[in-house]
């Protein structure tokens, strides 16, 4: 649980403001509002996946012989969840006409 919560907090910590997205004619507050809406949507999906991963780890955690496998799978799952969240954020912002600042 603690690792999942820490992961989500770190993910959210990097999400201040408009996350580097811009749109011609949109001011910072409009970009921030769109970013916040996309982040809320993404957070809901990511939290659901993180909760599932946590449940899986909890049921496998007692198996000492498989501990390295569980750790490897947990790391892989966190990376996939992070990548999925980043992709969702990007697609959500692009759907609203924003693009990532270069």
N, C-alpha and C positions, 0 to 999 in steps of 0.2 A: 504494500500500500504506500509506504513511505517513498519508494523509488518512483512509483507512478505519479504521486503528488508532486514530487520534486521535478520530474520531467515536465509535467504540465505547467508548473510555475516558471521554469526556465523558458519554456516555449512562449509563455505569455509575457515574460519580462522583455523579450525582444520585440514586442508588438506594440510599442507605444506610438502615438501619433498616427501618421498615415502609412507607416512602414516603407517609406521610400516610393510610394505610388503617386502619380500625378495625372492630371487630365486637363487638357486645354479648357480654359474658362472656369475651372473649379477652384475654389479657394481652399485653404488648408483645413477649414472646418468641415467643408463638404467631403474632402478626402478622408479626414479623420472619422467622420460619421460612417462613410461607406466601409472603411477599413474595420471599424468596430463591429458593424453588422456582419461582415464576412467572418471576422474572428469569432463572433458568437456562434455562428453557424458551424464553423470548423471545430471550435471547442466542443460542441455537443457531440459531433461524430468522433473526435479524438478521445474524448472522455469515455464514450461507450466502448471503444476498442481497448483503451487502457484498462478499463474495469474488467473486460473479458480476459486480457492478458494477465492481470493480477490474479484472477480466479484460477487460471491455468497454472500459474507459478505456485500458488498456494497448495494446489492438490499434488503437484510434483515435488515440492520443496522438501518433503520428508524422505525422499528416496536418495540417500547419500551416494549410491553408486552412479546415479545419473546426474549428479549435481553439476558437473561441467557441461553436460548437454543442456540442462535447464538454463544455465547461465548464458550459454551461447545462443540458445533460442530466444531468451529474454532480450539480449542485446539486439539480435536481428529484428525482433518484433518492435522494439523501440525505434530502431532506425526506419523501419517500414512505416510506422505510425507517423514519425516526424516528416518523412518524405511525402506521405499522403496528405498531411496537414498543409505542408508548404504548397503542394500542387492545388489543393482545394482553395487555398487563399488566393493564389495567383489566378485561377479560373474565375473565382467569384469577383475579384476586382476587375479583371478584364471584361467580364460580362457587364459590368457597370461603366465601361468605357475608360477605365484607368489603365495605365501602363507603368511598369517598374522603371524608376529613374535610373539612368545609366551613369 
